[in-house]
Amino acid sequence: MTEYVCTACPFQADGLEDLQRHSLETGHVSIGKSEAPPDGVKLSKLTKRLVAAQGVTLTVLGASIWAGTYLYTKWQDAEAANADLRSPSGAGRNLKSHDKGRDKE
């Protein structure tokens, strides 16, 4: 019983070994028979391009989310450092007292 079919050619495989060999030799992508279109129906070039575009879009979206999270974390760290500098025990207090001393001279 055929369990896997190729999306680019009429190849069919019963097991994962044949499927992997075909994929390595041709570079084609295979799917489970239950996910395949009905017999005699091939995926159009447009459908294949849409599937590829979906994969690229999801990859870019994931990278964007990661970058946004990373930058937000950096921004929070910078705000915390800025708040520390403005606090009475931070550098802000020392700078103000230094300015007052300089004005007297």
HELIX and SHEET records of a PDB file:
HELIX    1   1 LEU A   16  THR A   26  1                                  11    
HELIX    2   2 LYS A   33  GLU A   35  5                                   3    
HELIX    3   3 LYS A   45  ARG A   86  1                                  42    
HELIX    4   4 ALA A   91  LYS A  104  1                                  14    
SHEET    1   A 3 GLN A  12  ALA A  13  0                                        
SHEET    2   A 3 TYR A   4  CYS A   6 -1                                        
SHEET    3   A 3 SER A  30  GLY A  32 -1                                        
END                                                                             
